[in-house]
Amino acid sequence: MMAGIDLAFPMITKQFMDVWIPRHAWHTMLIVAGFILLFFILRMVFSYIVGYYGHTMGTLIEHDMRTDLFRHIEYLPYSFFSNQKVGQLVNRFVGDLRDIAELSHHGPEDLLISLLMFIGSFIFLIRIHVFMTLCLFFVMMLLVVFSVLKRRDIETAYNKVRESHGEMNARIESSFSGIYLTKSFTNEAVEMEKFDLINSEYRNSWKKVYRAIAIFGGGNGFLIDLMNLTVLILGAYFIMHDQLSFGSFVAYVMYAAFMFQPIRRLMMFVEMFESGISGFKRFCQIMDITPDIKDEPGAVTLSQCKGLIELDHVSFQYEGSDKEVLHDLSLTITPGENVALVGPSGVGKTTIANLIPRFYNVTSGAVKIDDHPIQHFTLESLRKQIGCVQQDVIIFWGTVRENIVYGKVEATEEEIWEAAKQARIDDFIRSLPEGMDSFVGERGVKLSGGQKQRIALARVFLKNPPILILDEATSSLDNETEAEIQKAIEVLSKNRTTITIAHRLSTIQNADTIIVLTDEGIQEKGSHEALLSSNGYYAKLFKAQYKGYMPDTIIENDSAGTSRQD
């Protein structure tokens, strides 16, 4: 409708100049002017509809795409995040989708209006003067060829901007996350050098974009000016030879301007298209990733889990690595058994802990729970039966309550406090000004290491799963708190299958079975007393920690990196 009103105006102007003004048809001109005013009012309304509802549609598309992207990433396997930078992912949610939203709204609008204006103007120009229009069309074809040739340069430049933008976000996120380390080593200048480097790359990538756009815009501007000059010279010639009236010439100039208008609009569209399509390609790169860890066809719900865990000739190696972390490992953990895994770093202790909840798929062999391969169970039901506490505790931005209730979102107030009490953190929470509703800061920056670890334990107490995996769960605690937590874990571990990964051997002396892993697999297996009496690898490891003796072949130590005296 907007395009139709615009196309009608030059013909009305021609009538004014060639017919009504020479005839002094004042009343006719006033009536027509009234209709034109009405059409302009309608055009204003249409412009509001296009501007507001069009942008709203773009925002709705952006919202839905962001939801799809977040849902897809949330369900991607754990291994995906091992190879991704957080800043790059964040950039896909913000910058990329915003450009896609702009393209989704302005793209169809610009194309439709430009097409209508171009075709309509061309028809009227042909009707006014054929030869002059053909000359104009020839110059326009030069413009189209030039635009097509230069479009690729803009696309390449925008792709580089996307990459640099993501790298800068990743650098900022990494620097701010490690601000404690930066300040403790007084490496602010080092961080500035790193940031200056990526910031300069980002600046230079934009300079390449602007250079490509400047060449594109300058060349197009020159060809449009050439078309204007063509219209002016040819129009003057045909008027002088009585082949064109003044009214027709004015209408021709207006229609020619209308033809230039969609060209200018298309020039801006090219820039917007390259930005939006670059973001869309990056969006598709993520959405096209098919999770290799997902529910198998016919997967059933794991309920009333007994806690029997079997590793049946399991081998595993990480993607991109040529070395197996685990090779033909077989292990059985009976329901309710408390098993500890010890051994040098890199022998696969944490890998075993990650294979049981199926964060990774085994390379060969099978991990079984209650005599069934874990692939037979849905991921959701499998992981609901397993509680994990890692050495690197994750604390979300929010309150203490929000972090504890993460273990059971529907938990009652009584259950939350009971979990905090079991984790020996209830007294600390009560000492806070706002209690459970106190904010913990980004990544729990307001909490000590021990407090963060006890909150993580409270989550597991609240979840109350039949299988527990504790990966250095008490490594950040002082001796007194560690002793209290150990008592709580012992209570929680009763009648539950528990796997404890520990470097500090004091935390596993009460385990039913201690399994010593080396590069060759299971080196030793037995209770603490039995392994000490055998005077093997475990006994040497134990003596190294408790007597300060550290042979070259023994590389394990407590998490603080210091030997502990008996």
SERO-429509 format. One line per field, with one value per residue (C-alpha): residue number from 1; residue in one letter; x negated, y negated, z. Coordinates in Angstrom, 2 decimals, padded with zeros to 5 digits. Each point is the difference from the previous one (the first is absolute). Layout:
<pts>
nr	[NUM; ...]
rest	[A; ...]
x	[X; ...]
y	[Y; ...]
z	[Z; ...]
</pts>
This chain:
<pts>
nr	[1; 2; 3; 4; 5; 6; 7; 8; 9; 10; 11; 12; 13; 14; 15; 16; 17; 18; 19; 20; 21; 22; 23; 24; 25; 26; 27; 28; 29; 30; 31; 32; 33; 34; 35; 36; 37; 38; 39; 40; 41; 42; 43; 44; 45; 46; 47; 48; 49; 50; 51; 52; 53; 54; 55; 56; 57; 58; 59; 60; 61; 62; 63; 64; 65; 66; 67; 68; 69; 70; 71; 72; 73; 74; 75; 76; 77; 78; 79; 80; 81; 82; 83; 84; 85; 86; 87; 88; 89; 90; 91; 92; 93; 94; 95; 96; 97; 98; 99; 100; 101; 102; 103; 104; 105; 106; 107; 108; 109; 110; 111; 112; 113; 114; 115; 116; 117; 118; 119; 120; 121; 122; 123; 124; 125; 126; 127; 128; 129; 130; 131; 132; 133; 134; 135; 136; 137; 138; 139; 140; 141; 142; 143; 144; 145; 146; 147; 148; 149; 150; 151; 152; 153; 154; 155; 156; 157; 158; 159; 160; 161; 162; 163; 164; 165; 166; 167; 168; 169; 170; 171; 172; 173; 174; 175; 176; 177; 178; 179; 180; 181; 182; 183; 184; 185; 186; 187; 188; 189; 190; 191; 192; 193; 194; 195; 196; 197; 198; 199; 200; 201; 202; 203; 204; 205; 206; 207; 208; 209; 210; 211; 212; 213; 214; 215; 216; 217; 218; 219; 220; 221; 222; 223; 224; 225; 226; 227; 228; 229; 230; 231; 232; 233; 234; 235; 236; 237; 238; 239; 240; 241; 242; 243; 244; 245; 246; 247; 248; 249; 250; 251; 252; 253; 254; 255; 256; 257; 258; 259; 260; 261; 262; 263; 264; 265; 266; 267; 268; 269; 270; 271; 272; 273; 274; 275; 276; 277; 278; 279; 280; 281; 282; 283; 284; 285; 286; 287; 288; 289; 290; 291; 292; 293; 294; 295; 296; 297; 298; 299; 300; 301; 302; 303; 304; 305; 306; 307; 308; 309; 310; 311; 312; 313; 314; 315; 316; 317; 318; 319; 320; 321; 322; 323; 324; 325; 326; 327; 328; 329; 330; 331; 332; 333; 334; 335; 336; 337; 338; 339; 340; 341; 342; 343; 344; 345; 346; 347; 348; 349; 350; 351; 352; 353; 354; 355; 356; 357; 358; 359; 360; 361; 362; 363; 364; 365; 366; 367; 368; 369; 370; 371; 372; 373; 374; 375; 376; 377; 378; 379; 380; 381; 382; 383; 384; 385; 386; 387; 388; 389; 390; 391; 392; 393; 394; 395; 396; 397; 398; 399; 400; 401; 402; 403; 404; 405; 406; 407; 408; 409; 410; 411; 412; 413; 414; 415; 416; 417; 418; 419; 420; 421; 422; 423; 424; 425; 426; 427; 428; 429; 430; 431; 432; 433; 434; 435; 436; 437; 438; 439; 440; 441; 442; 443; 444; 445; 446; 447; 448; 449; 450; 451; 452; 453; 454; 455; 456; 457; 458; 459; 460; 461; 462; 463; 464; 465; 466; 467; 468; 469; 470; 471; 472; 473; 474; 475; 476; 477; 478; 479; 480; 481; 482; 483; 484; 485; 486; 487; 488; 489; 490; 491; 492; 493; 494; 495; 496; 497; 498; 499; 500; 501; 502; 503; 504; 505; 506; 507; 508; 509; 510; 511; 512; 513; 514; 515; 516; 517; 518; 519; 520; 521; 522; 523; 524; 525; 526; 527; 528; 529; 530; 531; 532; 533; 534; 535; 536; 537; 538; 539; 540; 541; 542; 543; 544; 545; 546; 547; 548; 549; 550; 551; 552; 553; 554; 555; 556; 557; 558; 559; 560; 561; 562; 563; 564; 565; 566]
rest	[M; M; A; G; I; D; L; A; F; P; M; I; T; K; Q; F; M; D; V; W; I; P; R; H; A; W; H; T; M; L; I; V; A; G; F; I; L; L; F; F; I; L; R; M; V; F; S; Y; I; V; G; Y; Y; G; H; T; M; G; T; L; I; E; H; D; M; R; T; D; L; F; R; H; I; E; Y; L; P; Y; S; F; F; S; N; Q; K; V; G; Q; L; V; N; R; F; V; G; D; L; R; D; I; A; E; L; S; H; H; G; P; E; D; L; L; I; S; L; L; M; F; I; G; S; F; I; F; L; I; R; I; H; V; F; M; T; L; C; L; F; F; V; M; M; L; L; V; V; F; S; V; L; K; R; R; D; I; E; T; A; Y; N; K; V; R; E; S; H; G; E; M; N; A; R; I; E; S; S; F; S; G; I; Y; L; T; K; S; F; T; N; E; A; V; E; M; E; K; F; D; L; I; N; S; E; Y; R; N; S; W; K; K; V; Y; R; A; I; A; I; F; G; G; G; N; G; F; L; I; D; L; M; N; L; T; V; L; I; L; G; A; Y; F; I; M; H; D; Q; L; S; F; G; S; F; V; A; Y; V; M; Y; A; A; F; M; F; Q; P; I; R; R; L; M; M; F; V; E; M; F; E; S; G; I; S; G; F; K; R; F; C; Q; I; M; D; I; T; P; D; I; K; D; E; P; G; A; V; T; L; S; Q; C; K; G; L; I; E; L; D; H; V; S; F; Q; Y; E; G; S; D; K; E; V; L; H; D; L; S; L; T; I; T; P; G; E; N; V; A; L; V; G; P; S; G; V; G; K; T; T; I; A; N; L; I; P; R; F; Y; N; V; T; S; G; A; V; K; I; D; D; H; P; I; Q; H; F; T; L; E; S; L; R; K; Q; I; G; C; V; Q; Q; D; V; I; I; F; W; G; T; V; R; E; N; I; V; Y; G; K; V; E; A; T; E; E; E; I; W; E; A; A; K; Q; A; R; I; D; D; F; I; R; S; L; P; E; G; M; D; S; F; V; G; E; R; G; V; K; L; S; G; G; Q; K; Q; R; I; A; L; A; R; V; F; L; K; N; P; P; I; L; I; L; D; E; A; T; S; S; L; D; N; E; T; E; A; E; I; Q; K; A; I; E; V; L; S; K; N; R; T; T; I; T; I; A; H; R; L; S; T; I; Q; N; A; D; T; I; I; V; L; T; D; E; G; I; Q; E; K; G; S; H; E; A; L; L; S; S; N; G; Y; Y; A; K; L; F; K; A; Q; Y; K; G; Y; M; P; D; T; I; I; E; N; D; S; A; G; T; S; R; Q; D]
x	[000.00; -002.84; -001.68; 003.27; 000.54; -003.58; 000.35; 003.23; -001.44; -002.24; 002.91; 002.17; -002.84; -000.12; 003.72; -000.47; -002.73; 001.26; 003.79; 001.45; -002.48; 000.20; 003.84; 000.09; 002.13; -000.34; 002.98; -001.11; -003.49; 001.41; 002.17; -002.93; -002.22; 002.58; -000.15; -003.79; 000.01; 002.30; -002.36; -002.98; 001.81; 000.65; -003.66; -000.97; 002.22; -001.48; -003.50; 000.81; 001.32; -003.11; -002.35; 001.56; 001.49; -002.84; -002.61; 002.17; 000.11; -003.80; -000.27; 002.37; -002.09; -003.15; 001.66; 001.03; -003.37; -001.78; 002.27; -000.71; -003.73; -000.14; 002.10; -002.18; -003.26; 001.31; 000.57; -003.30; -002.44; -002.51; -002.82; 001.35; -000.82; -003.55; -000.79; 001.98; -000.74; 002.76; -000.46; 000.53; 003.22; 001.28; -000.66; 002.29; 002.82; -000.38; -001.74; 000.81; 003.70; 000.50; -001.31; 002.18; 003.03; -000.76; -000.38; 003.20; 001.97; -001.71; -001.01; 003.48; 001.17; -002.89; 000.21; 003.77; 000.09; -003.09; 001.46; 003.34; -001.68; -002.45; 002.54; 002.60; -002.48; -001.41; 003.48; 000.78; -003.44; 000.50; 003.40; -001.50; -003.07; -001.34; -003.48; -000.96; 001.16; -002.09; -003.08; 000.80; 000.46; -003.44; -001.73; 002.10; -001.28; -003.55; 001.10; 001.40; -003.16; -002.20; 002.16; -000.11; -003.79; -000.57; 002.52; -002.42; -002.61; 002.55; 001.03; -003.62; -000.63; 003.12; -000.95; -003.33; 001.82; 002.16; -003.04; -001.89; 003.06; 000.34; -003.71; 000.19; 003.00; -001.89; -003.06; 002.08; 001.85; -003.23; -001.75; 002.82; 000.53; -003.64; -000.22; -001.19; -002.94; -000.79; -000.17; -001.87; -002.75; 000.32; 000.45; 002.44; -002.45; -000.24; 003.79; 000.05; -002.52; 002.13; 003.13; -001.70; -001.00; 003.50; 001.53; -002.29; 000.97; 003.66; -000.60; -001.88; 002.74; 002.52; -002.34; 000.04; 003.79; 000.16; -002.52; 002.07; 003.20; -001.66; -001.12; 003.45; 001.79; -002.39; 000.26; 003.76; 000.24; -002.05; 002.20; 003.18; -001.42; -000.77; 003.65; 001.14; -002.29; 001.33; 003.59; -000.89; -001.87; 002.43; 003.02; -001.31; -000.72; 003.49; 001.71; -001.95; 001.17; 003.62; -000.04; 000.71; 002.19; -001.10; 002.62; -001.15; -003.63; 000.81; 001.92; -002.90; -002.49; 002.22; 000.41; -003.72; -000.55; 002.44; -002.11; -003.12; 001.71; 000.38; -003.57; -001.22; 002.27; -001.47; -003.51; 000.82; 001.73; -003.21; -001.87; 002.84; 000.30; -003.69; 000.08; 003.20; -000.86; -003.42; 001.74; 002.52; -002.76; -001.59; 003.41; 000.40; -003.49; 001.16; 003.52; -001.37; -002.11; 001.58; -000.57; -001.89; 001.27; 003.78; 002.81; -000.21; 003.17; 002.12; -001.89; 001.84; 000.20; -002.41; 001.99; -000.59; -003.71; -001.80; -003.45; -001.82; -002.70; -002.05; -002.74; -000.18; -003.28; 000.24; -002.39; 000.14; -001.93; 000.90; 000.84; -003.11; -002.31; -001.98; -000.46; 002.52; 000.71; 001.58; -000.80; 002.07; 000.91; 002.42; 001.38; 003.06; 001.37; 002.73; 003.08; -000.80; -003.75; -002.32; -002.81; -002.97; -002.11; -003.60; -003.02; -002.15; 001.59; 001.05; 000.78; 003.76; 001.52; 002.10; 000.67; 001.67; 002.11; 001.05; 000.82; 002.49; 002.48; -000.74; -001.66; -002.07; 000.65; -002.50; -002.20; 000.57; 001.46; 002.97; 000.89; 002.92; 002.31; 002.15; -001.14; 001.13; -002.25; 000.59; 000.94; 003.23; 001.10; 001.11; -002.68; 002.32; 000.98; -003.61; -001.47; 002.78; -001.29; -003.55; -001.29; -003.32; -002.25; -003.18; -003.14; 000.69; 003.29; 002.46; 001.89; 002.62; 000.70; 002.89; 000.81; -001.13; 003.51; -000.02; -003.34; 001.07; 003.47; -001.67; -000.22; 003.78; 001.92; 003.27; -001.56; 001.78; -001.55; -000.45; -001.80; -002.33; -001.02; -000.41; -002.37; -001.96; -000.21; -001.26; -002.63; -001.07; 000.71; 003.24; -001.77; -001.86; 003.22; 001.75; -002.88; 000.55; 002.03; 002.70; -000.47; 000.99; 000.83; -003.53; -001.68; -003.19; -001.40; -001.36; -001.16; 000.38; -002.71; 001.38; -000.50; -003.12; -001.07; 001.29; 003.34; 000.47; -000.81; 002.46; 002.74; -000.80; 000.31; 003.30; 001.33; -000.80; 001.48; 003.18; 000.00; -000.46; -001.04; -000.74; -003.43; -002.58; -003.11; -002.35; -002.94; -002.28; 003.15; -001.82; -003.20; 000.67; 000.89; -002.08; -000.73; 002.72; 002.70; -001.24; 000.50; 003.56; 000.80; -001.46; 002.40; 002.90; -001.13; -000.22; 003.60; 001.06; -001.94; 001.79; 001.97; -001.17; -002.62; -002.78; -003.02; -002.61; -002.93; -002.66; -003.60; 000.09; 000.02; 001.26; 003.46; 000.35; -001.35; 003.53; 000.89; 001.15; -002.30; -002.93; -000.95; -003.46; -000.14; -003.15; -000.68; 000.24; 003.47; 000.94; -003.25; 001.40; 003.37; 001.06; 000.70; -002.31; -001.48; -000.44; -001.78; -002.31; -000.92; -000.80; -002.64; 000.69; 000.66; 002.72; -002.20; -002.77; 002.50; 001.36; -003.47; -000.91; 002.90; -000.32; -003.77; -000.93; -001.81; 000.49; -001.81; -000.29; 002.49; 002.64; 001.56; 003.13; 000.39; 002.71; 001.90; -002.03; -003.18; -001.67; -000.76; 001.92; -001.55; 001.54]
y	[000.00; -002.38; 000.78; -000.47; -003.47; -001.00; 001.19; -001.97; -003.36; -000.68; 000.64; -002.41; -002.54; 000.44; -000.72; -003.15; -001.35; 001.08; -000.29; -001.72; -002.88; -001.07; 000.18; -001.79; 002.90; -001.23; 001.88; 003.26; -000.43; -000.67; 003.12; 002.11; -001.57; 001.05; 003.60; -000.14; -001.23; 002.90; 002.44; -001.53; 000.50; 003.62; 000.32; -001.24; 002.67; 002.67; -001.21; 000.39; 003.53; 000.99; -001.63; 001.23; 003.37; 000.86; -000.60; 001.83; 002.99; -000.12; -000.03; 002.98; 001.92; -000.88; 001.15; 003.35; 000.61; -000.84; 002.46; 002.70; -000.65; 000.09; 003.18; 001.66; -000.95; 001.08; 003.50; 000.29; 002.50; -001.03; 000.50; -002.88; -002.53; 001.28; -001.48; -003.25; -003.49; -001.48; -003.43; 001.48; 001.68; -003.17; -001.95; 002.35; -000.78; -003.78; -001.44; 002.71; 000.31; -003.78; -000.29; 002.93; -001.75; -003.19; 001.97; 001.99; -003.26; -002.44; 002.62; 000.93; -003.59; -001.47; 002.65; -000.34; -003.79; -000.21; 002.50; -001.85; -003.38; 001.22; 001.79; -002.76; -002.75; 001.90; 000.43; -003.71; -000.98; 002.18; -001.59; -003.50; 000.59; 003.32; -000.94; -002.00; 002.89; 002.53; -002.21; -000.27; 003.76; 000.62; -002.07; 001.82; 003.36; -001.25; -000.80; 003.50; 001.70; -002.17; 000.76; 003.75; -000.03; -001.98; 001.87; 002.88; -002.37; -001.28; 003.55; 001.05; -003.10; 000.55; 003.61; -001.23; -002.50; 002.78; 002.08; -002.92; -001.06; 003.46; 000.15; -003.34; 001.13; 003.17; -002.02; -002.35; 002.89; 001.86; -003.06; -001.00; 003.58; 000.23; -003.47; 001.43; 001.72; -003.11; -002.19; 002.53; 000.15; -003.76; 000.89; -002.77; -001.25; 003.50; 000.19; -003.44; 001.14; 003.04; -002.13; -002.67; 002.68; 001.43; -003.49; -001.12; 003.06; -000.85; -003.61; 001.06; 002.46; -002.83; -002.19; 002.67; 000.02; -003.77; 000.05; 002.55; -001.95; -003.28; 001.45; 001.47; -003.22; -002.29; 002.03; 000.21; -003.70; -000.84; 002.16; -001.53; -003.48; 001.14; 001.03; -003.40; -001.72; 002.23; -000.96; -003.70; -000.12; 002.19; -001.74; -003.41; 001.21; 001.44; -003.08; -002.26; 002.16; 000.03; 003.73; -000.42; -002.42; -001.74; 001.92; 003.30; -000.92; -000.84; 003.30; 001.82; -001.52; 001.01; 003.56; 000.19; -001.07; 002.71; 002.47; -001.26; 000.28; 003.80; 000.24; -001.96; 002.11; 003.15; -001.34; -000.28; 003.36; 001.62; -001.17; 001.16; 003.28; 000.82; -000.77; 001.96; 002.99; 000.24; 000.23; 002.47; 002.28; -000.02; 000.74; 002.96; 001.27; 000.58; 001.18; 002.54; 001.69; 003.35; 001.14; 003.29; 000.61; 000.18; 002.36; 003.20; 001.21; 001.85; -001.36; 000.64; -001.88; 001.08; 000.20; 001.70; 000.20; 002.57; -001.46; 002.91; -001.45; 002.01; -001.03; 002.84; -000.08; -003.76; -001.92; -003.74; -002.74; -003.65; -001.37; -001.24; 002.02; 003.01; 001.43; 002.03; -001.24; 003.33; 003.33; 003.15; -000.93; 002.24; -000.90; 000.89; -002.15; 001.69; -001.86; -002.06; 000.50; -002.92; 000.10; -002.37; -000.60; -001.12; -000.22; -002.43; -002.78; 000.96; 003.67; -000.47; -000.46; -003.02; 001.58; 002.96; -002.48; -001.69; 003.25; 001.22; -002.91; 000.21; -003.35; 001.90; 003.21; 002.82; 000.80; 003.71; 002.23; -000.97; -001.83; 001.68; -000.91; 002.72; 002.45; -002.27; -002.12; -003.64; -000.67; 001.88; -002.78; -003.53; -002.55; -001.92; 003.02; 001.29; -003.25; -000.47; 003.13; -001.39; -002.79; -001.60; -002.33; -001.14; -001.69; -002.97; -001.05; -001.91; -002.78; -001.88; -003.71; -000.39; 000.78; 002.76; 001.46; 000.09; 001.84; 002.62; 000.58; 000.79; 003.54; 000.25; -002.94; 000.98; 000.36; -001.41; -002.54; 002.71; 002.27; -002.82; -000.77; 003.69; 000.37; -003.05; 001.48; 003.34; -001.85; -001.91; -003.41; -000.95; -002.04; -002.02; -000.67; -001.24; -002.38; -001.73; -003.26; 001.45; 003.65; 002.32; -003.01; -001.42; -000.47; 001.95; -002.08; 001.07; 003.63; -000.24; -002.65; -000.98; 003.53; 001.82; 003.20; 002.10; -001.79; 000.52; 003.67; 000.43; -001.64; 002.49; 002.80; -001.42; 000.32; 003.70; 000.48; -001.61; 002.13; 003.15; 002.32; 003.73; -000.48; -002.55; -001.13; -002.14; -001.39; -001.62; -001.20; -001.12; -001.31; -003.65; 000.59; -000.46; 003.07; -000.70; -000.66; 002.92; 002.30; -001.28; 000.36; 003.50; 000.99; -001.48; 001.81; 003.26; -000.47; -000.87; 002.92; 002.65; 002.34; -002.01; 000.83; -002.53; -000.66; -002.29; -001.40; -001.27; -001.08; -000.54; 003.55; -001.02; -000.46; 003.59; 002.16; 001.13; 000.98; 003.59; 000.42; -002.09; 000.41; -001.14; -000.99; -000.42; -000.24; 003.79; 000.05; 001.29; 000.44; 000.87; 000.52; 000.49; -001.70; -002.61; 002.44; 002.76; -002.29; -001.32; 003.51; 001.00; -002.76; -000.76; -003.17; -001.26; 000.50; -002.06; -002.68; -000.06; -000.25; -002.79; -002.10; 000.75; -000.07; -002.72; 002.54; -000.51; 002.43; -000.93; 002.70; -001.35; -003.13; -000.18; -002.36; -001.81; -002.74; -002.74; 001.41; 000.60; 003.17; 000.65; 001.34; 002.95]
z	[000.00; 000.80; -003.32; -001.88; 001.50; -000.83; -003.60; -000.52; 001.04; -003.08; -002.42; 001.98; -000.15; -003.80; -000.20; 002.10; -002.28; -003.42; 000.41; 003.07; 000.42; -003.69; 000.22; 003.39; 001.36; 003.61; 001.46; -001.59; 001.45; 003.50; -000.16; -001.20; 002.67; 002.62; -001.22; -000.04; 003.63; 000.94; -001.70; 001.84; 003.31; -000.97; -000.92; 003.44; 001.58; -002.26; 000.87; 003.73; -000.59; -001.94; 002.49; 003.25; -000.86; -002.36; 002.70; 002.52; -002.34; -000.26; 003.80; 000.28; -002.53; 001.94; 003.24; -001.46; -001.63; 003.25; 001.82; -002.60; 000.17; 003.81; 000.16; -002.63; 001.73; 003.40; -001.33; -001.86; 001.57; 002.64; -002.51; -002.13; 002.71; 000.33; -003.43; 000.21; 001.27; 002.12; -001.62; -003.46; 001.11; 001.67; -003.19; -001.90; 002.42; -000.13; -003.06; -002.53; 000.83; 000.11; -003.56; -001.07; 001.53; -001.93; -003.21; 000.59; 000.28; -002.35; -002.56; -001.31; 000.42; -001.96; -002.70; -000.45; -000.03; -002.18; -002.47; -000.20; -000.31; -002.61; -002.21; 000.37; -000.74; -002.98; -001.52; 000.35; -001.33; -003.09; -000.57; 000.24; -002.23; -001.26; -001.24; 003.08; 002.21; -001.94; 000.45; 003.69; 000.24; -001.57; 002.70; 002.60; -001.22; 000.59; 003.54; 000.52; -001.31; 002.23; 003.06; -000.58; -000.40; 003.20; 002.14; 000.66; 001.44; 002.51; 000.95; 000.62; 002.10; 002.11; 000.67; 001.38; 002.20; 001.45; 000.80; 001.58; 001.98; 001.51; 000.79; 001.79; 002.06; 000.91; 001.03; 002.18; 001.62; 000.68; 001.42; 002.34; 001.16; 001.00; 001.54; 003.34; -001.66; -002.02; 003.08; 002.10; -002.64; -000.78; -003.66; -000.89; -002.63; -001.51; -000.26; -001.59; -002.62; -000.81; -000.19; -002.12; -002.48; -000.46; 000.16; -002.82; -002.03; 000.55; -001.03; -003.11; -000.97; 000.10; -002.05; -002.70; 000.12; -000.30; -002.84; -001.91; 000.71; -000.98; -003.34; -000.48; 000.96; -001.90; -003.21; 000.26; 000.76; -003.09; -002.24; 001.46; -000.63; -003.55; -000.40; 001.29; -002.47; -002.79; 000.83; 000.17; -003.34; -001.94; 001.54; -000.97; -003.55; -000.52; 001.49; -002.36; -002.93; 001.22; 000.65; 003.74; 001.94; 003.19; 002.01; -001.48; 000.74; 003.64; 000.32; -001.65; 002.44; 002.93; -001.29; -000.67; 003.62; 001.05; -001.96; 001.74; 003.37; -000.09; -001.28; 003.03; 002.19; -001.54; 000.63; 003.71; -000.21; -001.29; 003.12; 002.26; -001.89; 000.32; 003.72; 000.57; -002.19; 001.65; 003.38; -001.41; -001.28; 003.46; 001.50; -002.35; 000.83; 003.57; -000.82; -002.49; 002.66; 000.72; 003.59; 000.04; 003.53; -000.03; 000.88; -002.00; -001.79; 002.50; 003.04; 003.25; 003.27; 002.73; 003.21; 003.34; -000.75; 002.15; -000.66; -001.63; -002.27; -002.47; -002.39; -002.50; -001.98; -000.37; -002.21; -000.54; -001.74; -000.43; -003.43; -001.76; 002.23; -001.20; 003.50; 001.95; 003.50; 000.94; -001.64; 000.49; 003.57; 001.87; 003.39; 002.08; 002.83; 002.02; 001.27; 003.06; -000.33; 000.74; -002.55; -000.18; -003.10; 000.47; -002.23; -001.99; -002.01; -003.48; 000.61; -000.47; 003.46; -000.97; -003.39; 001.76; 001.97; -003.26; -001.78; 002.62; -000.47; -003.73; -000.43; -002.55; -001.89; 000.39; -002.98; 000.52; 002.66; 002.15; 003.19; 001.73; 002.85; 001.53; -002.72; -002.87; -002.26; 000.87; -003.67; 000.73; 002.38; -000.79; 000.84; 002.30; 002.09; 000.08; 001.28; 002.54; 001.71; 000.29; 002.20; -000.93; 001.96; -001.74; 001.22; -002.28; 001.58; -002.16; 001.79; -002.01; 000.25; 002.41; 003.62; 002.31; -000.19; -003.80; -000.01; 002.54; -001.45; -003.33; 001.31; 000.28; -001.41; 001.68; 003.47; 003.02; 002.36; 002.60; -002.47; -001.04; 003.57; 000.78; -002.98; 001.17; 003.47; -001.33; -002.03; 003.13; -001.54; 001.78; 002.69; -002.60; -001.93; 003.15; 000.64; -003.36; 000.06; -002.26; 000.82; -002.82; -002.19; 000.12; -003.37; -000.58; -002.86; -003.38; 000.31; 003.77; 000.35; 003.44; 001.32; 001.09; -001.72; 002.85; 000.09; -003.72; 000.36; 002.87; -002.08; -002.73; 002.55; 001.21; -003.56; 000.01; 003.47; -001.34; -003.15; 002.11; -002.89; 000.26; -001.63; 001.18; -001.86; 002.07; -001.99; 002.56; 001.78; 003.15; -001.53; 000.88; 003.63; 003.09; 002.11; 002.56; -002.61; -002.07; 002.97; 000.46; -003.68; -000.04; 002.77; -001.98; -003.15; 001.91; 001.12; -003.54; -001.47; 002.04; -002.24; -003.02; -002.59; 000.45; -002.19; 001.54; -001.96; 002.36; 000.15; 003.75; 001.23; 003.43; -001.52; -001.25; 002.78; 000.92; -003.59; -000.47; -002.99; -001.20; -003.65; -001.05; -003.67; -002.09; -003.72; -000.15; 001.54; 003.45; 001.91; 003.41; 001.62; 003.60; 003.32; 001.49; 002.51; -002.59; -002.44; 002.69; 001.10; -003.59; -000.08; -003.66; -001.99; 002.35; 003.06; -001.62; -000.93; 003.53; 001.54; -002.40; 001.21; 003.70; 000.38; -002.46; -002.18; -003.75; -002.34; -003.67; -000.94; 002.37; -001.40; 002.08; 002.92; 001.81; -001.78; 001.68; -001.57; 003.38; 001.93; 003.16; 003.23; 001.80]
</pts>
